């Protein structure tokens, strides 16, 4: 999981920076993803909070074999994973399914390439926890 946490901590600030540039330069265009930078900053804050709970509470419980005590935190994490999925839906809505317009500048294209990677990484992260780690821990109770 640390692999995903480290990547998310790098991705989100950089994507917010790129989104701010795109919004600043192209903000008057109807197809500009206005509001994306603020949404990415919100996602960064929510995801950071989520990852800290995993790192400081849930993962130590699992590592020590305290699966019964992990049940509650697992339920919280699964609920938050649903919220992260909804955040990805907002990105898709703001970006026309992460499809840059034909005229998009290099920064805009780099932003959308990064958003695609974020989406793939976050979905893989959530899948691994929801469908592998958490069921294994709950089965051990």
C-alpha positions in Angstrom: 0.0 0.0 0.0 2.9 2.4 0.7 3.6 2.4 -3.1 0.2 3.9 -3.7 0.4 6.3 -0.8 3.7 7.6 -2.0 2.5 8.0 -5.5 -0.7 9.8 -4.5 1.3 12.2 -2.4 3.3 13.2 -5.4 0.5 13.1 -8.0 -2.2 15.3 -6.4 -0.1 18.4 -5.7 1.4 18.3 -9.2 -2.0 17.8 -10.8 -3.5 20.7 -8.8 -0.6 22.9 -10.0 -1.2 22.0 -13.6 -4.9 22.4 -13.3 -4.4 26.0 -11.9 -2.2 26.8 -14.9 -4.8 25.5 -17.4 -7.6 27.3 -15.6 -5.6 30.5 -15.5 -4.7 30.4 -19.2 -7.9 28.8 -20.7 -10.5 29.6 -18.0 -12.7 31.6 -20.4 -13.2 28.6 -22.7 -16.4 26.6 -22.2 -14.4 23.3 -22.3 -11.9 24.4 -19.7 -12.1 22.2 -16.6 -12.8 25.1 -14.3 -13.0 24.0 -10.7 -10.7 21.1 -11.2 -7.8 22.6 -9.3 -9.9 23.2 -6.2 -11.4 19.7 -6.5 -7.9 18.1 -6.7 -6.9 20.1 -3.6 -10.0 18.8 -1.8 -9.1 15.2 -2.9 -5.5 15.7 -1.8 -6.7 16.7 1.7 -9.3 13.9 1.9 -6.9 11.3 0.6 -4.1 12.4 2.9 -6.4 12.1 5.9 -7.5 8.6 4.7 -3.9 7.4 4.2 -2.9 8.6 7.6 -5.7 6.7 9.2 -4.6 3.6 7.3 -0.9 4.1 8.2 -1.4 5.0 11.8 -4.4 2.9 12.8 -5.5 0.2 10.4 -2.3 -1.2 9.1 -0.6 -1.5 12.5 -3.7 -3.4 13.7 -3.5 -5.7 10.8 0.2 -6.2 11.1 -0.1 -7.1 14.8 -3.0 -9.6 14.1 -5.7 -7.6 15.9 -8.2 -8.3 13.2 -11.2 -8.0 15.5 -10.2 -4.4 16.4 -9.6 -3.7 12.7 -13.3 -4.4 11.7 -14.5 -0.9 12.5 -11.6 0.9 10.8 -12.0 -1.4 7.7 -15.7 -0.3 7.5 -14.7 3.3 7.7 -12.0 2.8 5.0 -14.5 1.1 2.7 -16.9 4.0 3.1 -14.2 6.5 2.3 -13.2 4.4 -0.8 -16.7 5.0 -2.0 -16.2 8.8 -1.5 -12.9 8.6 -3.5 -14.8 6.9 -6.3 -17.3 9.8 -6.3 -14.4 12.2 -6.4 -13.1 10.4 -9.5 -16.6 10.8 -11.0 -16.3 14.6 -10.5 -13.0 14.6 -12.4 -14.5 12.7 -15.2 -17.4 15.1 -15.4 -15.2 18.2 -15.3 -12.8 16.8 -18.0 -15.1 15.2 -20.5 -14.0 11.8 -19.3 -10.4 13.0 -19.2 -10.4 13.8 -22.9 -8.5 16.9 -23.9 -9.8 19.1 -26.7 -8.0 18.8 -30.0 -6.3 22.2 -29.5 -5.1 21.5 -25.9 -1.7 22.9 -25.0 1.1 20.8 -23.7 0.2 21.7 -20.1 -3.4 20.7 -20.6 -2.4 17.4 -22.2 0.1 16.7 -19.4 -2.7 17.4 -16.8 -5.0 14.9 -18.5 -2.2 12.3 -18.8 -1.6 12.7 -15.1 -5.3 12.5 -14.3 -5.5 9.2 -16.2 -2.6 7.8 -14.2 -4.2 9.1 -10.9 -7.5 7.4 -11.8 -5.7 4.1 -12.6 -3.6 4.2 -9.5 -6.4 5.1 -7.2 -8.7 2.4 -8.6 -6.0 -0.2 -8.3 -5.3 0.9 -4.7 -9.0 0.7 -3.8 -9.4 -2.6 -5.5 -6.4 -4.1 -3.7 -7.7 -3.0 -0.3 -11.4 -3.7 -0.8 -11.0 -7.0 -2.6 -7.8 -8.6 -1.3 -6.6 -7.0 2.0 -9.8 -6.3 3.8 -11.6 -9.6 3.0 -8.5 -11.6 4.1 -8.4 -9.6 7.4 -12.1 -10.1 8.0 -11.9 -13.8 7.2 -9.3 -14.2 9.9 -11.7 -13.0 12.7 
